[in-house]
Amino acid sequence: MADYIVTERCLARNTQKSYRDTCTLLLPFISAKVRKPTDRLDVEDIHPSRVLHFLAHLEEDRGCSVQTRNQRLTAIRSFARFVASRDPARLAWCAQIRSIATKKAAPEPISWMTRKEMEALLAVPDRQTPRGRAEHALLLFLYDTRARVSEATMLQVDNL
């Protein structure tokens, strides 16, 4: 599975870690439910109803957000896709796992910095050093233009 994630899917390192963490949580959970050691689990032990219980456990018992729950579900779906690509006899199992719906999450309210907070942030860089002046200028630019970081990183001297 690790080779699949790294070489075939070319997933980012943080995604790889997230998938690893999902397995670290899921497998012991399933193992306890089916009363089998983790190393003796079969793919069918990861039944859709158990996956749903796992996802509920994340939210209710571990206090995870809906976004974290959905992220863990994405990792489980990726595992199902991996299994199906290696063992076509398990396509039905894969389809059941991949049909588990993500949960809708209310968008986080956008909070803006108060003037005092922005002034405190602008006071942090040491403007006596070249780096401090550059950081201060960048913060002022981002604040004054309301530019997104992606927009600021694509900015060229000609644009100024």
CNS distance restraints for C-alpha pairs under 8 A (distance, minus, plus):
assign (resid   1 and name CA) (resid   5 and name CA) 6.28 0.50 0.50
assign (resid   1 and name CA) (resid  79 and name CA) 7.91 0.50 0.50
assign (resid   1 and name CA) (resid  82 and name CA) 7.42 0.50 0.50
assign (resid   2 and name CA) (resid   6 and name CA) 6.19 0.50 0.50
assign (resid   3 and name CA) (resid   7 and name CA) 5.59 0.50 0.50
assign (resid   3 and name CA) (resid   8 and name CA) 7.22 0.50 0.50
assign (resid   4 and name CA) (resid   8 and name CA) 4.96 0.50 0.50
assign (resid   4 and name CA) (resid   9 and name CA) 6.23 0.50 0.50
assign (resid   4 and name CA) (resid  82 and name CA) 7.68 0.50 0.50
assign (resid   5 and name CA) (resid   9 and name CA) 5.07 0.50 0.50
assign (resid   5 and name CA) (resid  10 and name CA) 6.22 0.50 0.50
assign (resid   5 and name CA) (resid  11 and name CA) 6.02 0.50 0.50
assign (resid   5 and name CA) (resid  16 and name CA) 6.86 0.50 0.50
assign (resid   6 and name CA) (resid  10 and name CA) 4.90 0.50 0.50
assign (resid   6 and name CA) (resid  11 and name CA) 5.92 0.50 0.50
assign (resid   6 and name CA) (resid  16 and name CA) 7.62 0.50 0.50
assign (resid  11 and name CA) (resid  15 and name CA) 6.09 0.50 0.50
assign (resid  11 and name CA) (resid  16 and name CA) 6.33 0.50 0.50
assign (resid  12 and name CA) (resid  16 and name CA) 6.26 0.50 0.50
assign (resid  13 and name CA) (resid  17 and name CA) 6.25 0.50 0.50
assign (resid  14 and name CA) (resid  18 and name CA) 6.12 0.50 0.50
assign (resid  15 and name CA) (resid  19 and name CA) 6.16 0.50 0.50
assign (resid  16 and name CA) (resid  20 and name CA) 6.18 0.50 0.50
assign (resid  17 and name CA) (resid  21 and name CA) 6.07 0.50 0.50
assign (resid  18 and name CA) (resid  22 and name CA) 6.18 0.50 0.50
assign (resid  18 and name CA) (resid  72 and name CA) 7.69 0.50 0.50
assign (resid  18 and name CA) (resid  75 and name CA) 7.64 0.50 0.50
assign (resid  19 and name CA) (resid  23 and name CA) 6.41 0.50 0.50
assign (resid  19 and name CA) (resid  72 and name CA) 7.34 0.50 0.50
assign (resid  19 and name CA) (resid  75 and name CA) 5.23 0.50 0.50
assign (resid  19 and name CA) (resid  76 and name CA) 7.95 0.50 0.50
assign (resid  20 and name CA) (resid  24 and name CA) 6.20 0.50 0.50
assign (resid  21 and name CA) (resid  25 and name CA) 6.31 0.50 0.50
assign (resid  22 and name CA) (resid  26 and name CA) 5.87 0.50 0.50
assign (resid  22 and name CA) (resid  72 and name CA) 5.68 0.50 0.50
assign (resid  22 and name CA) (resid  75 and name CA) 6.72 0.50 0.50
assign (resid  22 and name CA) (resid  76 and name CA) 7.58 0.50 0.50
assign (resid  23 and name CA) (resid  27 and name CA) 5.69 0.50 0.50
assign (resid  24 and name CA) (resid  28 and name CA) 7.09 0.50 0.50
assign (resid  25 and name CA) (resid  29 and name CA) 6.43 0.50 0.50
assign (resid  26 and name CA) (resid  30 and name CA) 6.14 0.50 0.50
assign (resid  26 and name CA) (resid  54 and name CA) 6.90 0.50 0.50
assign (resid  27 and name CA) (resid  31 and name CA) 5.91 0.50 0.50
assign (resid  27 and name CA) (resid  38 and name CA) 6.23 0.50 0.50
assign (resid  28 and name CA) (resid  32 and name CA) 6.11 0.50 0.50
assign (resid  28 and name CA) (resid  38 and name CA) 6.21 0.50 0.50
assign (resid  29 and name CA) (resid  33 and name CA) 6.42 0.50 0.50
assign (resid  29 and name CA) (resid  54 and name CA) 6.95 0.50 0.50
assign (resid  30 and name CA) (resid  34 and name CA) 6.22 0.50 0.50
assign (resid  30 and name CA) (resid  45 and name CA) 7.12 0.50 0.50
assign (resid  30 and name CA) (resid  46 and name CA) 6.65 0.50 0.50
assign (resid  30 and name CA) (resid  50 and name CA) 6.93 0.50 0.50
assign (resid  30 and name CA) (resid  54 and name CA) 7.91 0.50 0.50
assign (resid  31 and name CA) (resid  35 and name CA) 5.64 0.50 0.50
assign (resid  31 and name CA) (resid  36 and name CA) 5.18 0.50 0.50
assign (resid  31 and name CA) (resid  37 and name CA) 5.80 0.50 0.50
assign (resid  31 and name CA) (resid  38 and name CA) 5.32 0.50 0.50
assign (resid  31 and name CA) (resid  41 and name CA) 6.88 0.50 0.50
assign (resid  32 and name CA) (resid  36 and name CA) 6.78 0.50 0.50
assign (resid  32 and name CA) (resid  37 and name CA) 7.94 0.50 0.50
assign (resid  33 and name CA) (resid  50 and name CA) 7.93 0.50 0.50
assign (resid  34 and name CA) (resid  45 and name CA) 7.10 0.50 0.50
assign (resid  36 and name CA) (resid  40 and name CA) 6.30 0.50 0.50
assign (resid  36 and name CA) (resid  41 and name CA) 6.55 0.50 0.50
assign (resid  37 and name CA) (resid  41 and name CA) 6.80 0.50 0.50
assign (resid  41 and name CA) (resid  45 and name CA) 6.24 0.50 0.50
assign (resid  42 and name CA) (resid  46 and name CA) 7.39 0.50 0.50
assign (resid  43 and name CA) (resid  47 and name CA) 7.94 0.50 0.50
assign (resid  44 and name CA) (resid  93 and name CA) 7.47 0.50 0.50
assign (resid  46 and name CA) (resid  50 and name CA) 6.37 0.50 0.50
assign (resid  46 and name CA) (resid  51 and name CA) 6.61 0.50 0.50
assign (resid  47 and name CA) (resid  51 and name CA) 6.29 0.50 0.50
assign (resid  47 and name CA) (resid  97 and name CA) 7.59 0.50 0.50
assign (resid  48 and name CA) (resid  52 and name CA) 6.20 0.50 0.50
assign (resid  48 and name CA) (resid  96 and name CA) 6.43 0.50 0.50
assign (resid  48 and name CA) (resid  97 and name CA) 5.47 0.50 0.50
assign (resid  48 and name CA) (resid 100 and name CA) 7.40 0.50 0.50
assign (resid  49 and name CA) (resid  53 and name CA) 6.28 0.50 0.50
assign (resid  50 and name CA) (resid  54 and name CA) 6.06 0.50 0.50
assign (resid  51 and name CA) (resid  55 and name CA) 6.17 0.50 0.50
assign (resid  51 and name CA) (resid  97 and name CA) 7.95 0.50 0.50
assign (resid  52 and name CA) (resid  56 and name CA) 6.18 0.50 0.50
assign (resid  52 and name CA) (resid 100 and name CA) 7.82 0.50 0.50
assign (resid  53 and name CA) (resid  57 and name CA) 6.01 0.50 0.50
assign (resid  54 and name CA) (resid  58 and name CA) 6.28 0.50 0.50
assign (resid  55 and name CA) (resid  59 and name CA) 6.60 0.50 0.50
assign (resid  55 and name CA) (resid  69 and name CA) 5.95 0.50 0.50
assign (resid  55 and name CA) (resid  72 and name CA) 7.80 0.50 0.50
assign (resid  55 and name CA) (resid  73 and name CA) 7.49 0.50 0.50
assign (resid  56 and name CA) (resid  60 and name CA) 5.90 0.50 0.50
assign (resid  56 and name CA) (resid  61 and name CA) 7.88 0.50 0.50
assign (resid  57 and name CA) (resid  61 and name CA) 5.12 0.50 0.50
assign (resid  57 and name CA) (resid  62 and name CA) 6.57 0.50 0.50
assign (resid  58 and name CA) (resid  62 and name CA) 4.94 0.50 0.50
assign (resid  58 and name CA) (resid  63 and name CA) 6.38 0.50 0.50
assign (resid  58 and name CA) (resid  64 and name CA) 5.53 0.50 0.50
assign (resid  58 and name CA) (resid  69 and name CA) 6.55 0.50 0.50
assign (resid  59 and name CA) (resid  63 and name CA) 4.88 0.50 0.50
assign (resid  59 and name CA) (resid  64 and name CA) 4.59 0.50 0.50
assign (resid  59 and name CA) (resid  65 and name CA) 6.17 0.50 0.50
assign (resid  59 and name CA) (resid  66 and name CA) 7.04 0.50 0.50
assign (resid  59 and name CA) (resid  69 and name CA) 6.82 0.50 0.50
assign (resid  60 and name CA) (resid  64 and name CA) 7.43 0.50 0.50
assign (resid  64 and name CA) (resid  68 and name CA) 5.98 0.50 0.50
assign (resid  64 and name CA) (resid  69 and name CA) 6.69 0.50 0.50
assign (resid  65 and name CA) (resid  69 and name CA) 6.31 0.50 0.50
assign (resid  66 and name CA) (resid  70 and name CA) 6.13 0.50 0.50
assign (resid  66 and name CA) (resid 103 and name CA) 6.59 0.50 0.50
assign (resid  66 and name CA) (resid 104 and name CA) 7.49 0.50 0.50
assign (resid  66 and name CA) (resid 105 and name CA) 5.95 0.50 0.50
assign (resid  67 and name CA) (resid  71 and name CA) 6.13 0.50 0.50
assign (resid  67 and name CA) (resid 105 and name CA) 6.90 0.50 0.50
assign (resid  68 and name CA) (resid  72 and name CA) 6.22 0.50 0.50
assign (resid  69 and name CA) (resid  73 and name CA) 6.25 0.50 0.50
assign (resid  70 and name CA) (resid  74 and name CA) 6.16 0.50 0.50
assign (resid  70 and name CA) (resid 102 and name CA) 5.64 0.50 0.50
assign (resid  70 and name CA) (resid 103 and name CA) 6.67 0.50 0.50
assign (resid  71 and name CA) (resid  75 and name CA) 6.53 0.50 0.50
assign (resid  72 and name CA) (resid  76 and name CA) 6.36 0.50 0.50
assign (resid  73 and name CA) (resid  77 and name CA) 6.10 0.50 0.50
assign (resid  73 and name CA) (resid 102 and name CA) 7.38 0.50 0.50
assign (resid  74 and name CA) (resid  78 and name CA) 6.16 0.50 0.50
assign (resid  75 and name CA) (resid  79 and name CA) 6.31 0.50 0.50
assign (resid  76 and name CA) (resid  80 and name CA) 6.30 0.50 0.50
assign (resid  76 and name CA) (resid  97 and name CA) 7.76 0.50 0.50
assign (resid  77 and name CA) (resid  81 and name CA) 6.22 0.50 0.50
assign (resid  77 and name CA) (resid  94 and name CA) 7.86 0.50 0.50
assign (resid  77 and name CA) (resid  97 and name CA) 6.33 0.50 0.50
assign (resid  77 and name CA) (resid  98 and name CA) 5.24 0.50 0.50
assign (resid  78 and name CA) (resid  82 and name CA) 6.19 0.50 0.50
assign (resid  79 and name CA) (resid  83 and name CA) 6.23 0.50 0.50
assign (resid  80 and name CA) (resid  84 and name CA) 6.18 0.50 0.50
assign (resid  80 and name CA) (resid  93 and name CA) 7.84 0.50 0.50
assign (resid  80 and name CA) (resid  94 and name CA) 4.97 0.50 0.50
assign (resid  80 and name CA) (resid  97 and name CA) 6.65 0.50 0.50
assign (resid  80 and name CA) (resid  98 and name CA) 7.05 0.50 0.50
assign (resid  81 and name CA) (resid  85 and name CA) 6.15 0.50 0.50
assign (resid  81 and name CA) (resid  94 and name CA) 6.41 0.50 0.50
assign (resid  82 and name CA) (resid  86 and name CA) 6.47 0.50 0.50
assign (resid  83 and name CA) (resid  87 and name CA) 5.87 0.50 0.50
assign (resid  83 and name CA) (resid  90 and name CA) 7.26 0.50 0.50
assign (resid  83 and name CA) (resid  94 and name CA) 7.40 0.50 0.50
assign (resid  84 and name CA) (resid  88 and name CA) 5.24 0.50 0.50
assign (resid  84 and name CA) (resid  89 and name CA) 7.58 0.50 0.50
assign (resid  84 and name CA) (resid  90 and name CA) 5.75 0.50 0.50
assign (resid  84 and name CA) (resid  91 and name CA) 5.32 0.50 0.50
assign (resid  84 and name CA) (resid  94 and name CA) 6.11 0.50 0.50
assign (resid  87 and name CA) (resid  91 and name CA) 7.58 0.50 0.50
assign (resid  90 and name CA) (resid  94 and name CA) 6.24 0.50 0.50
assign (resid  91 and name CA) (resid  95 and name CA) 6.11 0.50 0.50
assign (resid  92 and name CA) (resid  96 and name CA) 6.31 0.50 0.50
assign (resid  93 and name CA) (resid  97 and name CA) 6.35 0.50 0.50
assign (resid  94 and name CA) (resid  98 and name CA) 6.02 0.50 0.50
assign (resid  95 and name CA) (resid  99 and name CA) 5.97 0.50 0.50
assign (resid  96 and name CA) (resid 100 and name CA) 6.98 0.50 0.50
assign (resid 113 and name CA) (resid 117 and name CA) 5.74 0.50 0.50
assign (resid 113 and name CA) (resid 118 and name CA) 6.11 0.50 0.50
assign (resid 114 and name CA) (resid 118 and name CA) 6.25 0.50 0.50
assign (resid 115 and name CA) (resid 119 and name CA) 6.10 0.50 0.50
assign (resid 116 and name CA) (resid 120 and name CA) 6.16 0.50 0.50
assign (resid 117 and name CA) (resid 121 and name CA) 6.24 0.50 0.50
assign (resid 118 and name CA) (resid 122 and name CA) 6.14 0.50 0.50
assign (resid 119 and name CA) (resid 123 and name CA) 6.19 0.50 0.50
assign (resid 120 and name CA) (resid 124 and name CA) 6.77 0.50 0.50
assign (resid 122 and name CA) (resid 136 and name CA) 6.16 0.50 0.50
assign (resid 122 and name CA) (resid 139 and name CA) 6.84 0.50 0.50
assign (resid 122 and name CA) (resid 140 and name CA) 7.49 0.50 0.50
assign (resid 125 and name CA) (resid 132 and name CA) 4.64 0.50 0.50
assign (resid 125 and name CA) (resid 133 and name CA) 7.07 0.50 0.50
assign (resid 125 and name CA) (resid 135 and name CA) 6.28 0.50 0.50
assign (resid 125 and name CA) (resid 136 and name CA) 5.88 0.50 0.50
assign (resid 126 and name CA) (resid 131 and name CA) 7.85 0.50 0.50
assign (resid 126 and name CA) (resid 132 and name CA) 4.51 0.50 0.50
assign (resid 126 and name CA) (resid 133 and name CA) 6.92 0.50 0.50
assign (resid 127 and name CA) (resid 131 and name CA) 7.74 0.50 0.50
assign (resid 127 and name CA) (resid 132 and name CA) 4.63 0.50 0.50
assign (resid 127 and name CA) (resid 133 and name CA) 4.55 0.50 0.50
assign (resid 127 and name CA) (resid 136 and name CA) 7.12 0.50 0.50
assign (resid 128 and name CA) (resid 132 and name CA) 6.75 0.50 0.50
assign (resid 128 and name CA) (resid 133 and name CA) 7.07 0.50 0.50
assign (resid 129 and name CA) (resid 133 and name CA) 6.26 0.50 0.50
assign (resid 130 and name CA) (resid 134 and name CA) 6.22 0.50 0.50
assign (resid 131 and name CA) (resid 135 and name CA) 6.13 0.50 0.50
assign (resid 132 and name CA) (resid 136 and name CA) 6.03 0.50 0.50
assign (resid 133 and name CA) (resid 137 and name CA) 6.06 0.50 0.50
assign (resid 134 and name CA) (resid 138 and name CA) 6.12 0.50 0.50
assign (resid 135 and name CA) (resid 139 and name CA) 6.15 0.50 0.50
assign (resid 136 and name CA) (resid 140 and name CA) 6.16 0.50 0.50
assign (resid 137 and name CA) (resid 141 and name CA) 6.02 0.50 0.50
assign (resid 138 and name CA) (resid 142 and name CA) 6.13 0.50 0.50
assign (resid 139 and name CA) (resid 143 and name CA) 6.05 0.50 0.50
assign (resid 140 and name CA) (resid 144 and name CA) 5.84 0.50 0.50
assign (resid 141 and name CA) (resid 145 and name CA) 5.88 0.50 0.50
assign (resid 141 and name CA) (resid 146 and name CA) 7.91 0.50 0.50
assign (resid 141 and name CA) (resid 147 and name CA) 7.90 0.50 0.50
assign (resid 142 and name CA) (resid 146 and name CA) 5.44 0.50 0.50
assign (resid 142 and name CA) (resid 147 and name CA) 5.33 0.50 0.50
assign (resid 142 and name CA) (resid 148 and name CA) 7.32 0.50 0.50
assign (resid 142 and name CA) (resid 149 and name CA) 7.81 0.50 0.50
assign (resid 142 and name CA) (resid 152 and name CA) 7.52 0.50 0.50
assign (resid 143 and name CA) (resid 147 and name CA) 7.42 0.50 0.50
assign (resid 147 and name CA) (resid 151 and name CA) 6.01 0.50 0.50
assign (resid 147 and name CA) (resid 152 and name CA) 6.23 0.50 0.50
assign (resid 148 and name CA) (resid 152 and name CA) 6.23 0.50 0.50
assign (resid 149 and name CA) (resid 153 and name CA) 6.12 0.50 0.50
assign (resid 150 and name CA) (resid 154 and name CA) 6.47 0.50 0.50
assign (resid 151 and name CA) (resid 155 and name CA) 6.40 0.50 0.50
assign (resid 155 and name CA) (resid 159 and name CA) 6.45 0.50 0.50
assign (resid 156 and name CA) (resid 160 and name CA) 7.21 0.50 0.50
